Amino acid sequence: MSFLSKIIPERFRRKKKPIELKNNLPKEKANIRKSFGVYCNAHHGTSDGKLCPKCTALLATIMPKMNRCKYGLTKPICDRCDSMCFGPEHNKTFMTIMTGSRKGMLVKHPIMTVKHKLVAMGVDYAKNEQSKKATEKITEKRKAKIAKRKAQEKAKEE
């Protein structure tokens, strides 16, 4: 505690704000809908962001499954998620649509695309840091085991 915090009564001190969890699901859904519209307009001959029956059916199966995502409010973007909610076949077509609509999204919705890319970079960074910590933990355990064995061997020799 600093000197001033000892003098100033508690009721006048600045209170820490609790961490707010952001609900990423509506933004992710809007991004996916627009990506589907861009892809379907370019590849299936529809117009004005409308979807063909095939894309509509896929979107109708994906959206409810996103609501049941195991990550809940802290859901990462679907492109970078470890466990896909859609199943293997839907996942494959979903990823095809998302990668196929990248250039069109940059032209038609540049701000949304940049925001999505920044979030993706944040997810990548977090995963990288998490894997670094995991590898450090494993190496520390290995070093501890080796040191323990050496200590046991020295004890046996004596």
Backbone hydrogen bonds in HBPLUS format (Angstrom, degrees):
<---DONOR---> <-ACCEPTOR-->    atom                        ^
c    i                          cat <-CA-CA->   ^        H-A-AA   ^      H-
h    n   atom  resd res      DA  || num        DHA   H-A  angle D-A-AA Bond
n    s   type  num  typ     dist DA aas  dist angle  dist       angle   num
A0006-LYS N   A0003-PHE O   3.26 MM   3  5.44 138.7  2.44  98.7 109.7     1
A0007-ILE N   A0004-LEU O   3.09 MM   3  5.11 124.0  2.41  95.7 109.9     2
A0008-ILE N   A0004-LEU O   2.89 MM   4  6.03 174.1  1.89 166.4 166.5     3
A0012-PHE N   A0009-PRO O   3.13 MM   3  5.76 153.0  2.20 116.8 124.1     4
A0013-ARG N   A0010-GLU O   3.13 MM   3  5.32 157.5  2.19 108.5 115.4     5
A0028-GLU N   A0024-ASN O   3.01 MM   4  6.16 160.1  2.06 155.3 161.7     6
A0029-LYS N   A0025-LEU O   2.90 MM   4  6.07 160.0  1.94 156.5 161.6     7
A0030-ALA N   A0026-PRO O   2.98 MM   4  6.16 160.8  2.01 147.4 152.4     8
A0031-ASN N   A0027-LYS O   2.94 MM   4  6.12 158.7  1.99 147.8 153.9     9
A0032-ILE N   A0028-GLU O   2.94 MM   4  6.16 156.5  2.00 147.2 153.5    10
A0033-ARG N   A0029-LYS O   2.89 MM   4  6.12 163.0  1.92 152.6 157.1    11
A0034-LYS N   A0030-ALA O   3.02 MM   4  6.22 166.8  2.04 151.0 154.2    12
A0035-SER N   A0031-ASN O   2.93 MM   4  6.07 152.6  2.00 144.0 152.3    13
A0036-PHE N   A0032-ILE O   2.88 MM   4  6.08 157.0  1.93 151.5 157.3    14
A0037-GLY N   A0033-ARG O   2.97 MM   4  6.27 153.9  2.04 145.4 152.8    15
A0038-VAL N   A0034-LYS O   2.93 MM   4  6.20 159.7  1.98 150.4 154.9    16
A0039-TYR N   A0035-SER O   2.93 MM   4  6.09 166.7  1.95 151.1 155.0    17
A0040-CYS N   A0036-PHE O   2.83 MM   4  5.89 167.3  1.85 151.7 155.9    18
A0041-ASN N   A0037-GLY O   2.97 MM   4  6.01 156.4  2.03 143.9 150.4    19
A0042-ALA N   A0038-VAL O   3.13 MM   4  6.29 150.9  2.22 143.0 150.4    20
A0043-HIS N   A0039-TYR O   2.87 MM   4  6.00 157.7  1.92 156.7 163.0    21
A0044-HIS N   A0040-CYS O   2.86 MM   4  5.02 151.1  1.94 130.3 138.6    22
A0050-LYS N   A0047-SER O   3.13 MM   3  5.81 166.3  2.15 121.2 125.3    23
A0056-THR N   A0052-CYS O   2.92 MM   4  6.08 157.6  1.97 157.3 164.7    24
A0057-ALA N   A0053-PRO O   2.93 MM   4  6.05 155.1  1.99 143.3 149.2    25
A0058-LEU N   A0054-LYS O   3.07 MM   4  6.37 158.2  2.12 145.8 151.6    26
A0059-LEU N   A0055-CYS O   2.89 MM   4  6.05 161.6  1.92 147.9 153.3    27
A0060-ALA N   A0056-THR O   2.86 MM   4  6.00 149.3  1.95 143.4 152.4    28
A0061-THR N   A0057-ALA O   3.07 MM   4  6.36 135.0  2.28 140.1 151.0    29
A0061-THR N   A0058-LEU O   3.19 MM   3  5.23 131.6  2.43  94.8 107.4    30
A0062-ILE N   A0058-LEU O   2.97 MM   4  6.17 148.1  2.08 147.2 156.5    31
A0063-MET N   A0059-LEU O   3.09 MM   4  6.09 173.1  2.09 154.2 154.8    32
A0066-MET N   A0062-ILE O   2.99 MM   4  6.25 138.6  2.17 151.5 163.9    33
A0066-MET N   A0063-MET O   3.19 MM   3  5.17 129.2  2.46  95.3 108.4    34
A0067-ASN N   A0064-PRO O   3.18 MM   3  5.22 127.2  2.47  94.0 107.1    35
A0068-ARG N   A0065-LYS O   3.21 MM   3  5.25 135.8  2.42  95.3 106.7    36
A0069-CYS N   A0066-MET O   3.19 MM   3  5.13 156.2  2.25 111.1 110.1    37
A0072-GLY N   A0069-CYS O   3.21 MM   3  5.63 153.3  2.29 110.3 117.5    38
A0075-LYS N   A0072-GLY O   3.31 MM   3  5.54 139.4  2.49 117.6 116.2    39
A0080-ARG N   A0077-ILE O   3.07 MM   3  5.74 139.8  2.24 117.2 126.2    40
A0081-CYS N   A0078-CYS O   3.44 MM   3  5.07 163.0  2.47  96.7 101.6    41
A0091-ASN N   A0087-GLY O   2.85 MM   4  5.71 149.5  1.94 148.8 158.7    42
A0092-LYS N   A0088-PRO O   3.08 MM   4  6.21 150.8  2.17 139.3 145.7    43
A0093-THR N   A0089-GLU O   3.19 MM   4  6.53 166.2  2.21 153.2 155.2    44
A0094-PHE N   A0090-HIS O   2.82 MM   4  5.90 154.9  1.88 148.2 156.4    45
A0095-MET N   A0091-ASN O   2.92 MM   4  6.09 162.8  1.95 149.4 153.2    46
A0096-THR N   A0092-LYS O   3.02 MM   4  6.24 149.5  2.12 142.1 151.0    47
A0097-ILE N   A0093-THR O   2.95 MM   4  6.18 158.2  1.99 148.4 153.5    48
A0098-MET N   A0094-PHE O   2.90 MM   4  6.16 163.6  1.92 153.1 157.8    49
A0099-THR N   A0095-MET O   2.94 MM   4  6.02 163.0  1.97 146.7 151.0    50
A0100-GLY N   A0096-THR O   2.90 MM   4  5.89 147.1  2.01 140.9 150.8    51
A0101-SER N   A0097-ILE O   3.05 MM   4  6.10 127.6  2.33 142.6 153.6    52
A0105-MET N   A0101-SER O   2.87 MM   4  5.90 150.7  1.95 149.7 157.9    53
A0106-LEU N   A0102-ARG O   3.05 MM   4  6.29 150.0  2.15 146.0 153.8    54
A0107-VAL N   A0103-LYS O   3.18 MM   4  6.51 144.2  2.32 142.5 151.5    55
A0108-LYS N   A0104-GLY O   2.85 MM   4  6.02 172.2  1.85 155.4 157.8    56
A0109-HIS N   A0105-MET O   2.75 MM   4  5.15 152.2  1.83 134.0 143.5    57
A0113-THR N   A0109-HIS O   3.03 MM   4  6.18 155.0  2.09 151.1 158.8    58
A0114-VAL N   A0110-PRO O   2.95 MM   4  6.15 159.5  2.00 150.2 154.8    59
A0115-LYS N   A0111-ILE O   2.97 MM   4  6.18 165.5  1.99 152.9 156.9    60
A0116-HIS N   A0112-MET O   2.92 MM   4  6.05 158.4  1.97 145.2 151.6    61
A0117-LYS N   A0113-THR O   2.91 MM   4  6.11 152.6  1.99 145.5 153.1    62
A0118-LEU N   A0114-VAL O   2.93 MM   4  6.19 153.2  2.00 149.0 156.1    63
A0119-VAL N   A0115-LYS O   2.97 MM   4  6.27 156.3  2.03 149.5 155.7    64
A0120-ALA N   A0116-HIS O   2.92 MM   4  6.15 153.9  1.99 144.2 151.9    65
A0121-MET N   A0117-LYS O   2.90 MM   4  6.17 151.1  1.99 145.4 153.0    66
A0122-GLY N   A0118-LEU O   2.97 MM   4  6.25 148.9  2.07 142.2 150.8    67
A0123-VAL N   A0119-VAL O   2.92 MM   4  6.23 153.5  1.99 150.4 157.2    68
A0124-ASP N   A0120-ALA O   2.91 MM   4  6.15 159.7  1.95 148.0 153.8    69
A0125-TYR N   A0121-MET O   2.91 MM   4  6.10 156.7  1.97 144.7 151.0    70
A0126-ALA N   A0122-GLY O   2.94 MM   4  6.15 161.6  1.97 147.0 151.9    71
A0127-LYS N   A0123-VAL O   2.92 MM   4  6.14 161.1  1.95 151.5 156.5    72
A0128-ASN N   A0124-ASP O   2.92 MM   4  6.09 155.1  1.98 146.5 153.7    73
A0129-GLU N   A0125-TYR O   2.92 MM   4  6.18 162.9  1.94 154.6 158.6    74
A0130-GLN N   A0126-ALA O   2.91 MM   4  6.07 155.2  1.97 145.9 153.4    75
A0131-SER N   A0127-LYS O   2.91 MM   4  6.13 156.0  1.97 147.8 153.7    76
A0132-LYS N   A0128-ASN O   2.96 MM   4  6.20 151.8  2.04 146.2 154.3    77
A0133-LYS N   A0129-GLU O   2.99 MM   4  6.25 162.7  2.02 150.6 154.3    78
A0134-ALA N   A0130-GLN O   3.02 MM   4  6.25 154.7  2.09 143.9 151.2    79
A0135-THR N   A0131-SER O   2.94 MM   4  6.17 160.3  1.98 149.4 153.9    80
A0136-GLU N   A0132-LYS O   2.89 MM   4  6.11 156.8  1.95 150.5 157.6    81
A0137-LYS N   A0133-LYS O   2.92 MM   4  6.09 154.7  1.99 145.4 152.2    82
A0138-ILE N   A0134-ALA O   3.04 MM   4  6.29 155.8  2.10 146.0 152.1    83
A0139-THR N   A0135-THR O   2.94 MM   4  6.16 163.7  1.97 150.8 154.9    84
A0140-GLU N   A0136-GLU O   2.92 MM   4  6.09 154.9  1.98 147.0 154.1    85
A0141-LYS N   A0137-LYS O   3.03 MM   4  6.28 153.9  2.10 145.1 151.8    86
A0142-ARG N   A0138-ILE O   2.98 MM   4  6.28 156.8  2.04 149.7 156.1    87
A0143-LYS N   A0139-THR O   2.92 MM   4  6.14 161.6  1.96 149.7 154.5    88
A0144-ALA N   A0140-GLU O   2.93 MM   4  6.12 153.7  2.00 145.1 152.5    89
A0145-LYS N   A0141-LYS O   2.95 MM   4  6.21 153.4  2.02 147.3 154.2    90
A0146-ILE N   A0142-ARG O   2.95 MM   4  6.24 160.8  1.99 152.1 157.1    91
A0147-ALA N   A0143-LYS O   2.92 MM   4  6.11 162.3  1.95 149.5 154.4    92
A0148-LYS N   A0144-ALA O   2.91 MM   4  6.05 151.5  1.99 142.9 151.1    93
A0149-ARG N   A0145-LYS O   2.91 MM   4  6.17 157.3  1.96 150.0 155.7    94
A0150-LYS N   A0146-ILE O   2.97 MM   4  6.22 162.2  2.00 151.6 156.2    95
A0151-ALA N   A0147-ALA O   2.96 MM   4  6.17 154.9  2.03 144.0 150.9    96
A0152-GLN N   A0148-LYS O   2.92 MM   4  6.17 152.6  2.00 146.3 154.0    97
A0153-GLU N   A0149-ARG O   2.83 MM   4  6.10 155.6  1.89 151.4 158.3    98
A0154-LYS N   A0150-LYS O   2.94 MM   4  6.18 156.7  2.00 148.4 154.2    99
A0155-ALA N   A0151-ALA O   3.00 MM   4  6.18 151.4  2.09 141.5 149.5   100
A0156-LYS N   A0152-GLN O   2.95 MM   4  6.24 148.1  2.06 145.2 153.6   101
A0157-GLU N   A0153-GLU O   3.01 MM   4  6.24 152.7  2.09 145.9 153.0   102
A0158-GLU N   A0154-LYS O   3.16 MM   4  6.33 146.6  2.27 144.0 151.7   103
